[in-house]
Amino acid sequence: MNRKLRILHFIYDHPDNPWCGGGGARRTWEINSILASRHDITVFCGGFPGAVPQEEPFKVRVLGKSRNYIESRLKYILGSISVDAGAYDLVIEDFSAYAPVFPKLKNRHRVTILHAYYGLSALRYRGLCGLIAVFGERILLPSRSFGIAVSQSLREKTLRGNGKWAVIGQGVDVPPNLPPSSGEYVLFLGRLDIRVKGIDLLLEAWSLIPKRKRTLPLYIAGGGDQETIRSTIVEKGLADIRLLGRLDHLSAMATINRAAFVCMPSRSEGFGLVAAEAFALGKPVIVSSIPALEALVPDGIAGLHVPPEDPYFLSKAIEKLLTDSSLCRQLAKGAMELGSKCSWKKIAERQEAFYLECLEENRLRK
């Protein structure tokens, strides 16, 4: 591919954003770092304390200085209105109904990347604020002609109309010089969004496991609502749970590498990047049987499925892996086999090819 593209990429999130820092940001930074050797890329993200512009390996610009999460979202939306896309070949939009962007497109081609779709369940997780997601998804998404969904279940659930949409999942690259693999604890890793990520279910499940069978502690790592989790731990008397706080990527991968297995009791996921990272390190994953995680984690091969919203069955699955070392080793082997099949380089190449297909199809439509 010889054509050098000028790419403008909008994503509210950033790997260092203390309020988010999720899988969408990881994908944007990994893929654009690879593609920046062939294309001129500028990313616009939301403001947060300590946010600074970046020049290498691709440009990053911050839309507004912000002291809190709501202010940050609003300044990002309003700031996008003043961005002129006229000098770019392609506009990439990581879609968020809570932070839609409205740049001056001037007939520039736009590709939407979709990581999550909440639908009416947003009302359950966010109360009246969930109406923003419901209306944003229903009004804005149908107008997007070109896009990437990070999982097949997400594609099937949300995007049934016309348009050119591809399913391109997340990638994983294992950092060099990780500490030796071990099995020192059970791990939850992710954004500490208690309702969406099911952390309340995990704490309840842990309390249901008899103390004599909790042979390993539970570690919870991630940025977000630490205080609510800490107060629940104290209330339930769960002295064998440790909060690690927010981790950078290298620390997160090292933490996964020292875990016996990982728990993902999410109520909603677009893909489930933590599960893919666990597979790359040969760690089984217990997941709630929601579509995205069911597709990613084969039950009984690389992990275990449990019914959503059910702390009892979650407790039984955790207890099983704590007490059945043979099963844990078997699932670890299956996890490692799955994890060896995906890299960020391959994902970046697929995404780049899709960009070019969209540009060509848009040219032919004129």
N, C-alpha and C positions, 0 to 999 in steps of 0.2 A: 504494500500500500504506500504510494508515493505522495499522495495529496496531504498537505499540512493544513489542518483545520484550525480555525479560531473558535474556541468553545467557551461559552459562558455558562457557568453551572450555579444554580441556586439551591442551597440547602440551609435550612435554619440551623441545624445541628453542627457541632464541631467536636473533635475527639476530646478537647479540654473543657468543653462546656459543662459546668458543675450541675446544671439542671437537666441535662440530657446525656450526651456522650454515648449514643447507642450504636446499633449495628449499621444504620444508614451512614453515619459519619465515618465509621471504619471503612465501609465500602468506598465512599467517595474519596477518602485519602489514599487508600491502597490503589484503586484503579487509576485515579488521576496521576499518582506518582509514577505509574508505569507508562501511561499514555503521554505524559509530559515530554518524553524523549522524542516524540513524533509530532506533537501538536502544541499549540499555544493555548493554555487553559487558564481561565480566571474563575475563581469560586467566590461567591458572595454568601456570607453566613450571618447569623444573628450575633448581637453583642452580648458579652458577659464579662464579669470582673476579670481583668488581666488579659482580655482579648487583644491581640496585636496583628497587624497585617503580616503577610508572608510573601516572599518572593520566589523561593525555591522549595521543591522542584517545580511547583506551579504557583501562580499568584493566588493569594487569599485576601479578600477585602471584607471588612466588618461593617455591617449596616447599623450604625447607632451605638453609642455607649449606654449601657443599661445597668441599673442597680438591682433590679429584681426580674423575675421570670416573665411576668405579664408585660412589664414595660419593654423587655427585650423582644418579645413576640410582636408587639404592636409596632415598635420602631423598625423591625425587620420588614413587616408588611408595607408600612408606609415608605420605607427607604427604597423598596424594590420599584416603586412607581417612577422614581427619578432615574432609574438605570436605563440607558439607551443601548439596545441590543443591535443597533444598526451596523456596527463594525464587526459583528461576529457571523460565522457561517451557521452556527448551531447553538440553540439554547437548551440546556438540560435543567429539568425541574424535579427535585426530590419532593414529591407531593406530600403536603400536610394540610388537612382541612383547618387546622388551628393556626397555620402560618402560610396562607396562599400568597403567591407573588404575582405582581401585575407590571412587569417591565414593558418598556416601549419596544414591541417586537419588530415593527416595520417589516412585516412579512418574513421574518426569520423563522427557520424551522425549529419546532419545539419537540423535545422528547421528554416524556414524563416517566419518572421512576417511582414505582409504588411499593412501599414496604409493609403497609398495614391498611386494613379496612375495618372499621368498627361497626358501621351500620347502626341499628337501633341499640346494640349493646353498649354504645357510648353513653347512653342515658343511665345505664346501670353503673358504669364506672365513674362517670363525671357529673351525674345529676343534671341540672339544667344546662351546665356548660357543655354537656354532650350534644346539645342541639346544634352547636357550632359544627361539630363533626358530621352530624346527620345531614344537615343542609349543604355543607361544603362538599361532601362526597357526592351527594345526589345532583347538585347543580353544576359543579366544576368538572368532575371527572368525565361525564359523558361527552364533553366538548373536546377531549384530548384525542387526537387522531393517531399519535405514535407514542408507544410506551413500552416499558419493561416492568413486568411483575416478578418479584423475587421467588415466587413459588407457584406451582400449577394450581394449587387449591385457591390461592389468592386470585389468580387469573380467572378461574372458573366461577368463583363466587361473585366477583365484582364487575367484570368487563365482558358483557355478553353481546355488545353491539358491534358495529363495524369499526374499522380502524386496524392499524398494523401494530400488534402487541406481541412481544416475545417474552418467554419465561427464561430468565437468566438468574440462577441462584447466587449465593454468596460463595466466596473463596476462603481458603485458609492457607497460610504459610507458617510453618513452625520456625520460630526464631532459633538461631544457633546458641550453643552454650547454655541450654537450660539445665537446671539442677536435675539430678537423677530422678526418674519416676519412682513414686512411692505410693503408699495408701494410708495417709496420716489422718484423714478426716473426710466427712461428707461435705459436699460443696454446693452452695447456690451462688451463682455469679450473674450479675446483670443489673440493670437499672432498678433502683429500689422503689418502683411504682407498686405499692402493696397490692392493690386490687388487680391490676392487669397482669402482673407477674405471679400472682397467687402466693405471695409470701405469707399472708395470713393463714392460708391452708397448710403451708409447710410448717409453721410454728405449731399449729394445732396438731398436725400429724406427728411431729416430734414428741409432743407431750403425751401422745397415746402409746408410744413405744415404751415398754418397761425399762427402767433404768439399767437393769442387768444386761439387757440386750443392746443398749446404746454403747457399743464397744468402741466407737469412735466419736469424737465431737462433731458438731455441725458448724461449719464456717459459712458466713454470709458476707459476700463481697460486692461492693457497688456503691455508686453515689446516689443520694436521694434522701428519703425520709428515715434517717437513722433513729431519731428520737422516739417515733411511734413504735418502731421495731424493738428498741431497747426497753421501752416501758412494758411491752407485751412479754418480753423475755423475763423481766423481773416479776411481773404479775403471775406468770405461770411457773416461776421457780425453775427456769431452765438454765442452770449454771453451766451446762456443757455446750453452750452456743457462744461463738465468738464473732463479733462484727469487725471486719477488716477495713471497711471504708472503701473509698474509690481507688482503683488500681489503674496504672497505665497498661498498655498492651503487653509489654514484656513481663511485667509483674503478674498480670492476669494469666498469661500462658504458663508461667512458672507455678502459679497457685493451682491451676488445673492439673499440672503435671504431678503435683504432690497429693492430689485427691485420690480417694478410692473410687468414687463415682460422683456424678453430678445430678442434681435435682432441678427440673424445670416444670413446676406445677402451674404453668401460665394459663390464664383464661383466654388470652388472645396473643397470637404471634403471626407475623407476616412470613417469617422464614425460620428463625431460631439459630442465629449465628453461634451462640455459645455451644449448642449441641455439635455443630460441625467442628468447632475448635476442640471440643472434648474428643471427638472421633480421631482427629489428627494426632492426638496424644494417647490414643488407645484407652480412653476412659468411657465406661458405659454411662448411659443417661436415662434417668427415670423421667418420663414426660406425661403430662395430661393428654388424653386422647382427643385433641383438637386437630382439625384438618392439616394444618401446616406441619405440626410436630409428628402426627401419624405418618405423613408422607416421608419425612426426613429420617425418622428413627424406626427401623424395623423391629417390631415387638418380638422379643425372645432371641434376637440376633445381635443387636448392638445396644439394646436397652430394654426397658419395660414400659408398657402403657398402663395408666391408671385412669379411671373415670374422672372427668373434670368435676370440680367442686366437691370432691369426696376425700376429706382428710383421713378417713379410716383406711380406705384402700391404698392411699399414698403411704400411710404408716406401715402397712403390711409389706408393700414393695420395698421400702427402705430397710425394714427389718430383715427381709429375705436376703438382700444383698449384703447386709452386715453379718449375717450368720451362715451364708452359703458361699464359701470362698471359691468352690468349683464353678458355680454359676457365674460368679463375678469375673473369673478368669476367662470363661467361655465368651461372655458378652464383650469383654475387653478385646479379645481377638477379633470378633466381628466388627467392633468399632474401629480398630486400626485398619482393617481392610477397606472399610468405607472411606476413612479419612485420607487414604493414600490417593484417591481419585480426583481430587479437586485442588487447584492452586489459584491464587489471585491472578497470575499471569494468564492462565487459560480463560478465566472469567473476563479479564480486561480485553483480551483479543476478541471474544464473542461480543462484548459490548461495543467495541470499536467497529466491528463488522456490521452490527445493527445500525449504528449511527450512519454509516455509509449507505446502507440499504434504504434508510428513511430519506436521506438526501436525494438519492436517485429516484425513489418513487415519487417524492414531492416534485422533482423536476419533470417527470413524465406526466404528472397530473396537470401541469400548466399548459 
